[in-house]
């Protein structure tokens, strides 16, 4: 009988089960199979059907969330929400608690926001998570910390904002006193992950963010949680006061902490050069790569203990004689390689090696536009025998895959001004291994987001369009919603399903 098989053979059988519904049915067969599925079956299913997602336990909840997310992508089921600071907001460097956030004013041409986010697990359940999102609103940094699961009840939920799911949202904003909209707009935002912070388990250390501006400031901030800035007595005073009708600061008000100083912990030396872009490596001892003055790439160590940090090395990626070419983006492919997107150029992607002493003087690899040495896409700017040129804006590395034999950083995607997304392979002599494009719209690609090794989401320059591509890579997509029967819309029996309002997806 099936229940008499050893665990190894049962795991081999589960690898061929196409849906979470099938695993749930197996679990309902008998006590022994139920015990096996709870211990090993859900883990085998999640890792087999979603191999490109780093999924932590509990495996049953993870399988349900991943299957639901895949189904929503297949059915093009999206729910978009506009978010901005609401309720009580802690404003730095003043340390004041304001009842209402005001949008930035003084912009003459508008601003281009930059964003970074991550999610971490804070408990033993899938629902115990903390999500941190930071983005720029002109010269102001906005940070939202959303707490989910049991941690919400452990905090003072009577002073804070709970959303429609019962999650707590804390808001922090930062804008230096001397900043001016337009002149000091934020051009790069990078949040350090918990493993990269000095003391990741100490909540009072707050969240660390690296911020670069158009005026040449590059700083490391430590944004304390809003509740750690305001004492309980100040919260009571704030709740008892009626909402203020203006946004001016009363520096003598009781809701201002005297010890709430500037959150800047470190200054990176830029010599006043504009910060075009920046990226932080994923290592536990992270490095910061920043594009300065549109031509130079500087590599810095990140040390919260140091007040001023000089670059380890600087590389001039674009010679002075090439006046029309500039650097658009910097992106760590791995701890040992840094990709630079530039243009217009016939080779708009340069890859540098990262060594203990800094960046290699010259690129170890350059990628062009023509992979075949012949025919080139007709939309590229070219005339006669002149080689085509374009600019590369976003760069996004793909997650590693042991099944396909791909190490971290070997495969990465780039989005170009020509509207083409290219897949590059450091191991291949070809300029690119695959292309993704919309034949009806050749708008420039400004942003990329990979969803494991399954899908690619691209933001383009025109019509506010978000495009979704199937990557079709080895060890990529292995779960398909069309395989799910009609028993349950979620691929699980009714007693294991949840309503749409209770669904939670995995971090991406």
C-alpha positions as CSV (number, residue, x, y, z in Angstrom):
1,X,0.0,0.0,0.0
2,X,1.0,3.6,-0.5
3,X,1.2,4.2,3.3
4,X,3.8,1.5,3.6
5,X,6.3,3.0,1.3
6,X,9.5,4.6,2.8
7,X,9.8,8.3,3.0
8,X,12.2,8.5,0.1
9,X,9.7,7.0,-2.3
10,X,6.9,9.1,-1.0
11,X,9.0,12.2,-1.7
12,X,9.7,11.0,-5.2
13,X,5.9,10.6,-5.8
14,X,5.1,14.1,-4.4
15,X,7.6,15.6,-6.9
16,X,5.2,14.5,-9.6
17,X,2.0,15.8,-8.0
18,X,1.0,18.8,-10.1
19,X,-1.0,20.9,-7.6
20,X,-1.3,21.7,-3.9
21,X,-4.8,20.1,-4.1
22,X,-3.2,16.8,-4.9
23,X,-0.9,17.0,-1.9
24,X,-3.8,17.9,0.3
25,X,-5.7,14.9,-0.9
26,X,-2.7,12.7,-0.2
27,X,-2.6,14.1,3.3
28,X,-6.3,13.1,3.8
29,X,-5.7,9.5,3.0
30,X,-4.6,8.2,6.4
31,X,-2.8,9.2,9.6
32,X,0.6,8.1,8.4
33,X,0.4,9.9,5.1
34,X,-0.9,13.0,6.9
35,X,2.1,12.9,9.2
36,X,4.4,12.5,6.2
37,X,2.9,15.4,4.3
38,X,3.1,17.7,7.3
39,X,6.7,16.9,7.9
40,X,8.1,16.5,4.4
41,X,5.4,16.5,1.7
42,X,4.7,20.3,1.7
43,X,8.4,21.1,1.7
44,X,9.0,18.8,-1.3
45,X,6.1,20.3,-3.2
46,X,7.2,23.9,-2.6
47,X,10.8,23.3,-3.6
48,X,9.8,21.2,-6.6
49,X,7.1,23.4,-8.0
50,X,8.6,26.8,-7.1
51,X,12.4,26.1,-7.3
52,X,13.4,29.7,-7.9
53,X,11.7,31.1,-4.8
54,X,13.7,30.9,-1.5
55,X,10.9,29.7,0.6
56,X,11.1,29.3,4.4
57,X,8.9,27.1,6.5
58,X,6.1,26.6,7.5
59,X,5.8,24.7,4.2
60,X,2.1,24.2,4.1
61,X,1.4,28.0,4.4
62,X,4.3,28.7,1.9
63,X,2.8,26.2,-0.6
64,X,-0.6,27.8,-0.3
65,X,0.7,31.3,-0.7
66,X,2.9,30.5,-3.7
67,X,0.1,28.6,-5.5
68,X,-2.2,31.5,-4.9
69,X,0.3,34.0,-6.2
70,X,0.9,31.9,-9.3
71,X,-2.8,31.6,-9.9
72,X,-3.3,35.3,-9.6
73,X,-0.5,36.0,-12.2
74,X,-2.0,33.4,-14.5
75,X,-5.5,35.0,-14.2
76,X,-4.1,38.6,-14.3
77,X,-5.7,39.3,-11.0
78,X,-4.2,42.5,-9.6
79,X,-5.2,44.8,-6.8
80,X,-3.3,48.1,-7.0
81,X,-3.3,50.5,-4.0
82,X,-2.0,54.0,-3.8
83,X,-0.1,54.5,-0.5
84,X,1.1,57.7,1.2
85,X,1.8,58.5,4.9
86,X,-1.4,58.5,6.8
87,X,-2.3,59.0,10.5
88,X,0.6,59.8,12.8
89,X,3.9,60.3,11.1
90,X,7.3,60.7,12.8
91,X,9.2,63.5,11.0
92,X,13.0,63.6,11.2
93,X,15.4,65.3,12.0
94,X,12.9,67.2,14.2
95,X,11.7,64.1,15.9
96,X,8.2,65.5,15.9
97,X,5.0,63.5,15.5
98,X,2.7,65.2,13.0
99,X,-1.0,64.3,12.4
100,X,-0.9,64.7,8.6
101,X,1.7,64.3,5.9
102,X,1.9,67.0,3.2
103,X,3.1,66.3,-0.3
104,X,6.2,68.1,-1.4
105,X,5.9,71.5,-2.9
106,X,8.3,73.7,-4.8
107,X,9.0,71.3,-7.7
108,X,9.1,73.1,-11.1
109,X,9.3,70.0,-13.2
110,X,8.1,67.2,-10.9
111,X,10.4,64.5,-9.5
112,X,11.3,60.9,-10.3
113,X,10.8,58.7,-7.3
114,X,13.2,55.8,-6.4
115,X,12.1,52.9,-4.2
116,X,13.5,50.0,-2.3
117,X,11.9,47.4,-0.1
118,X,12.3,44.1,1.7
119,X,10.4,41.7,3.9
120,X,11.6,39.5,6.7
121,X,10.1,36.8,8.9
122,X,9.8,37.7,12.6
123,X,8.1,34.6,14.0
124,X,7.4,30.9,13.6
125,X,4.3,31.5,11.4
126,X,4.0,32.5,7.8
127,X,1.9,35.5,8.8
128,X,4.6,36.8,11.2
129,X,6.4,39.3,8.9
130,X,7.7,42.8,8.8
131,X,7.7,44.7,5.5
132,X,9.9,47.8,5.0
133,X,9.3,50.2,2.1
134,X,11.3,53.4,1.4
135,X,10.9,55.8,-1.4
136,X,11.7,59.4,-2.3
137,X,9.2,62.2,-2.6
138,X,11.4,64.9,-4.1
139,X,14.0,65.8,-1.4
140,X,12.1,63.9,1.3
141,X,12.6,60.3,2.2
142,X,9.4,58.3,3.2
143,X,9.6,55.0,5.1
144,X,6.8,52.7,6.0
145,X,7.3,49.8,8.4
146,X,4.4,47.3,8.3
147,X,4.1,44.7,11.0
148,X,2.1,41.6,10.4
149,X,1.1,38.6,12.6
150,X,1.4,38.2,16.3
151,X,3.9,41.1,16.7
152,X,1.0,43.5,16.1
153,X,-0.7,42.5,19.3
154,X,2.5,42.8,21.3
155,X,2.8,46.5,20.5
156,X,0.6,49.4,21.4
157,X,-2.0,49.1,18.7
158,X,-4.1,51.9,20.2
159,X,-1.4,54.4,18.9
160,X,-0.8,53.7,15.3
161,X,-2.6,52.8,12.1
162,X,-4.1,49.4,11.3
163,X,-5.0,48.7,7.7
164,X,-7.9,46.6,6.4
165,X,-6.0,43.4,7.2
166,X,-5.2,44.4,10.8
167,X,-1.6,45.1,10.0
168,X,0.2,47.9,11.8
169,X,1.8,50.7,9.7
170,X,4.4,53.0,11.2
171,X,5.6,56.0,9.1
172,X,8.8,57.9,9.2
173,X,9.9,60.8,7.0
174,X,13.3,62.5,6.7
175,X,14.3,65.8,5.0
176,X,17.3,67.8,6.2
177,X,16.7,71.4,7.3
178,X,18.8,72.8,4.5
179,X,17.3,70.8,1.7
180,X,15.3,72.4,-1.1
181,X,12.9,70.7,-3.5
182,X,14.4,70.1,-6.9
183,X,18.0,71.0,-6.0
184,X,18.4,68.3,-3.4
185,X,16.1,65.6,-4.8
186,X,16.8,62.1,-3.8
187,X,18.2,60.0,-6.6
188,X,19.0,56.7,-4.9
189,X,17.5,54.8,-1.9
190,X,19.0,51.5,-0.6
191,X,17.8,49.8,2.6
192,X,20.3,47.6,4.4
193,X,18.9,44.1,5.1
194,X,18.7,42.8,8.7
195,X,21.7,40.6,8.2
196,X,23.7,43.7,7.2
197,X,22.9,45.9,10.1
198,X,25.3,46.1,13.0
199,X,22.8,44.5,15.5
200,X,19.9,43.1,13.5
201,X,18.1,41.9,16.6
202,X,18.1,45.2,18.3
203,X,15.0,47.0,17.3
204,X,16.3,50.3,18.8
205,X,19.0,50.3,16.2
206,X,16.3,51.1,13.7
207,X,16.4,50.6,9.9
208,X,19.5,51.8,8.0
209,X,19.1,53.5,4.6
210,X,21.7,54.8,2.2
211,X,20.4,57.9,0.4
212,X,22.0,59.8,-2.5
213,X,20.9,63.2,-3.8
214,X,21.2,65.3,-6.9
215,X,23.3,67.9,-5.0
216,X,26.0,65.3,-4.2
217,X,25.1,64.1,-0.7
218,X,25.5,60.4,0.0
219,X,24.7,59.4,3.5
220,X,23.9,56.5,5.7
221,X,20.8,57.0,7.9
222,X,19.6,55.2,10.9
223,X,15.8,55.7,11.1
224,X,14.5,54.7,14.6
225,X,11.1,53.3,14.8
226,X,8.5,56.0,15.3
227,X,7.4,54.5,18.7
228,X,10.9,54.6,19.9
229,X,11.1,58.4,19.2
230,X,7.9,59.3,21.1
231,X,7.5,58.4,24.7
232,X,4.3,57.1,26.2
233,X,3.5,60.4,27.8
234,X,4.0,62.2,24.6
235,X,1.7,59.7,22.9
236,X,-1.0,60.4,25.5
237,X,-0.5,64.2,25.0
238,X,-0.7,63.8,21.2
239,X,-3.9,61.7,21.4
240,X,-5.6,64.3,23.7
241,X,-4.8,67.2,21.4
242,X,-7.0,68.1,18.4
243,X,-5.4,67.7,15.0
244,X,-3.4,70.6,13.9
245,X,-4.6,72.5,10.8
246,X,-1.2,73.6,9.6
247,X,2.1,71.8,9.0
248,X,4.4,74.2,10.8
249,X,6.6,72.9,13.6
250,X,6.4,74.0,17.2
251,X,9.9,73.3,18.4
252,X,8.8,73.7,22.0
253,X,5.8,71.4,21.7
254,X,5.5,68.4,24.1
255,X,5.6,65.9,21.2
256,X,9.2,66.8,20.3
257,X,12.0,64.8,21.8
258,X,15.0,66.8,22.8
259,X,17.4,63.9,22.0
260,X,15.9,63.2,18.5
261,X,18.9,64.4,16.5
262,X,19.9,64.0,12.9
263,X,19.6,60.3,11.8
264,X,22.8,60.6,9.7
265,X,25.4,58.2,11.0
266,X,27.9,58.3,8.1
267,X,28.8,60.6,5.2
268,X,30.3,59.1,2.1
269,X,32.9,61.4,0.4
270,X,31.7,62.5,-3.0
271,X,33.4,65.9,-3.3
272,X,30.0,67.4,-4.3
273,X,29.5,65.3,-7.4
274,X,25.9,64.4,-8.2
275,X,24.8,60.9,-7.3
276,X,23.2,59.4,-10.4
277,X,22.6,55.9,-9.0
278,X,23.8,53.6,-6.2
279,X,23.5,50.0,-5.1
280,X,24.5,47.9,-2.1
281,X,25.9,44.4,-2.3
282,X,24.1,41.5,-0.6
283,X,27.0,40.4,1.6
284,X,27.0,40.6,5.4
285,X,29.8,43.2,5.1
286,X,28.2,45.2,2.4
287,X,29.8,47.5,-0.2
288,X,28.2,50.6,-1.8
289,X,28.7,51.3,-5.5
290,X,27.7,54.8,-6.6
291,X,27.8,56.6,-9.9
292,X,29.1,60.1,-9.4
293,X,28.9,63.0,-11.9
294,X,27.5,60.6,-14.6
295,X,31.0,59.3,-15.5
296,X,32.7,57.8,-12.4
297,X,31.9,54.7,-10.3
298,X,33.0,54.8,-6.7
299,X,33.1,51.8,-4.3
300,X,32.7,52.4,-0.6
301,X,32.7,50.2,2.5
302,X,29.7,50.6,4.7
303,X,30.7,51.2,8.3
304,X,28.1,52.8,10.7
305,X,30.9,53.4,13.2
306,X,32.7,55.8,10.8
307,X,31.4,59.4,10.5
308,X,33.1,59.9,7.2
309,X,33.8,57.2,4.6
310,X,36.2,57.6,1.7
311,X,35.9,55.4,-1.4
312,X,38.1,52.3,-1.7
313,X,38.5,53.0,-5.4
314,X,37.1,55.1,-8.3
315,X,36.8,54.1,-11.9
316,X,36.1,56.5,-14.8
317,X,33.8,54.4,-17.0
318,X,33.3,57.0,-19.7
319,X,36.2,59.1,-21.2
320,X,35.9,62.8,-21.3
321,X,35.8,62.9,-25.1
322,X,32.5,61.0,-25.1
323,X,30.4,64.0,-24.1
324,X,27.0,62.5,-25.0
325,X,27.5,59.2,-23.1
326,X,26.6,58.9,-19.4
327,X,26.2,56.2,-16.7
328,X,22.6,55.5,-15.9
329,X,22.7,52.6,-13.4
330,X,25.0,50.5,-11.2
331,X,24.0,47.0,-10.0
332,X,25.8,44.3,-8.0
333,X,25.4,41.0,-9.9
334,X,27.2,39.2,-7.0
335,X,29.7,40.0,-4.3
336,X,32.5,39.8,-7.0
337,X,30.9,41.5,-10.0
338,X,29.4,45.0,-10.6
339,X,27.4,45.8,-13.7
340,X,27.2,49.4,-15.1
341,X,24.5,50.5,-17.5
342,X,25.5,53.5,-19.7
343,X,24.8,55.0,-23.1
344,X,24.2,55.9,-25.8
345,X,26.9,53.3,-26.7
346,X,27.4,50.3,-28.9
347,X,28.4,48.4,-25.7
348,X,26.1,49.8,-23.1
349,X,26.8,47.2,-20.4
350,X,30.1,47.0,-18.6
351,X,30.9,44.5,-15.9
352,X,33.7,45.2,-13.4
353,X,35.3,42.8,-10.9
354,X,35.1,43.6,-7.2
355,X,38.3,42.9,-5.3
356,X,39.3,43.5,-1.7
357,X,41.1,46.6,-2.9
358,X,38.3,48.0,-5.0
359,X,37.1,47.8,-8.6
360,X,39.1,46.5,-11.4
361,X,40.6,49.3,-13.5
362,X,39.0,48.1,-16.7
363,X,35.8,46.1,-17.3
364,X,36.2,42.3,-17.3
365,X,33.4,42.1,-19.9
366,X,31.4,44.4,-22.2
367,X,28.1,43.6,-23.7
368,X,26.9,45.0,-27.1
369,X,23.5,45.0,-28.7
370,X,24.0,42.5,-31.6
371,X,24.2,38.9,-30.5
372,X,24.3,37.4,-34.0
373,X,26.9,39.6,-35.6
374,X,24.4,40.4,-38.4
375,X,20.8,41.5,-38.3
376,X,19.9,44.1,-35.7
377,X,16.5,45.1,-34.5
378,X,15.1,47.7,-36.9
379,X,14.1,50.0,-34.1
380,X,17.7,50.7,-33.0
381,X,19.2,54.0,-34.1
382,X,21.5,53.0,-36.9
383,X,22.2,54.3,-40.4
384,X,24.1,52.4,-43.1
385,X,27.1,50.7,-41.7
386,X,27.2,52.6,-38.4
387,X,27.0,50.2,-35.5
388,X,23.8,50.5,-33.5
389,X,23.9,52.3,-30.1
390,X,21.5,52.5,-27.3
391,X,21.3,53.2,-23.5
392,X,20.7,50.7,-20.7
393,X,18.8,51.9,-17.7
394,X,17.7,49.1,-15.3
395,X,19.8,46.0,-14.5
396,X,18.4,43.1,-12.6
397,X,20.3,39.9,-11.8
398,X,18.4,36.6,-11.8
399,X,18.5,34.3,-8.7
400,X,20.9,31.5,-8.7
401,X,19.7,28.0,-9.7
402,X,21.5,24.8,-8.6
403,X,19.2,22.8,-10.9
404,X,20.3,24.7,-14.0
405,X,23.9,25.1,-12.9
406,X,23.7,28.9,-12.7
407,X,25.7,30.6,-9.9
408,X,24.7,34.0,-8.4
409,X,25.2,36.8,-10.9
410,X,25.9,34.8,-14.0
411,X,22.5,35.6,-15.6
412,X,21.1,39.2,-15.6
413,X,18.6,41.3,-17.4
414,X,18.9,44.8,-18.8
415,X,16.3,47.2,-20.1
416,X,17.2,49.6,-22.9
417,X,16.1,52.9,-24.5
418,X,15.2,50.8,-27.6
419,X,12.4,49.0,-25.6
420,X,14.2,45.7,-25.6
421,X,14.9,43.6,-22.5
422,X,18.0,41.4,-23.0
423,X,19.2,38.4,-21.0
424,X,23.0,38.3,-20.6
425,X,25.1,35.4,-19.5
426,X,28.6,36.0,-18.2
427,X,29.6,32.5,-19.3
428,X,28.6,33.0,-23.0
429,X,30.6,34.9,-25.6
430,X,27.3,36.2,-27.1
431,X,26.2,39.7,-26.4
432,X,22.9,38.3,-25.1
433,X,21.2,34.9,-24.8
434,X,17.5,36.0,-25.2
435,X,15.4,39.1,-25.8
436,X,12.0,40.1,-24.5
437,X,10.0,42.9,-26.3
438,X,6.6,44.2,-27.1
439,X,6.1,44.3,-30.9
440,X,3.4,47.0,-30.5
441,X,5.3,49.3,-28.2
442,X,9.0,50.2,-28.3
443,X,9.0,52.6,-25.4
444,X,12.1,52.8,-23.3
445,X,12.3,50.3,-20.4
446,X,12.9,52.2,-17.1
447,X,12.4,49.5,-14.5
448,X,12.6,45.7,-14.1
449,X,11.5,43.3,-11.4
450,X,12.1,39.6,-11.7
451,X,9.7,37.1,-9.9
452,X,12.0,34.2,-9.2
453,X,13.0,32.7,-12.5
454,X,9.4,32.6,-13.7
455,X,8.3,36.0,-14.7
456,X,9.6,39.5,-15.5
457,X,7.7,42.7,-14.9
458,X,8.8,45.8,-16.8
459,X,7.9,49.5,-16.5
460,X,8.1,51.5,-19.7
461,X,8.2,55.2,-20.6
462,X,4.8,55.6,-22.2
463,X,1.2,55.1,-21.4
464,X,1.8,54.0,-17.7
465,X,2.1,50.4,-18.9
466,X,3.4,47.5,-16.8
467,X,4.4,44.6,-19.0
468,X,4.7,41.0,-17.8
469,X,6.9,38.5,-19.6
470,X,7.3,34.7,-19.2
471,X,11.1,34.1,-18.8
472,X,10.8,30.5,-20.0
473,X,14.1,29.5,-18.4
474,X,15.4,26.2,-17.2
475,X,14.6,25.5,-13.6
476,X,12.1,28.3,-13.8
477,X,8.3,27.9,-13.8
478,X,7.1,24.4,-12.8
479,X,3.6,25.2,-11.5
480,X,0.6,26.0,-13.8
481,X,-2.8,27.1,-12.7
482,X,-4.4,25.3,-15.6
483,X,-3.5,22.0,-13.9
484,X,-5.7,22.9,-10.9
485,X,-9.1,21.2,-11.0
486,X,-12.5,22.8,-10.3
487,X,-12.8,21.6,-6.7
488,X,-11.4,24.7,-5.3
489,X,-10.4,28.1,-6.8
490,X,-7.2,28.0,-4.8
491,X,-6.1,24.5,-5.7
492,X,-6.8,23.2,-2.2
493,X,-9.9,21.5,-0.7
494,X,-12.4,23.9,0.7
495,X,-11.5,23.2,4.3
496,X,-7.9,24.2,3.6
497,X,-8.7,27.3,1.5
498,X,-9.0,30.9,2.7
499,X,-11.0,33.8,1.5
500,X,-9.3,36.3,-0.8
501,X,-9.2,38.9,2.0
502,X,-7.0,36.6,4.0
503,X,-4.5,35.7,1.3
504,X,-0.9,36.6,1.8
505,X,1.8,36.2,-0.8
506,X,5.5,35.5,-0.4
507,X,8.1,38.2,-0.4
508,X,9.5,39.0,-3.8
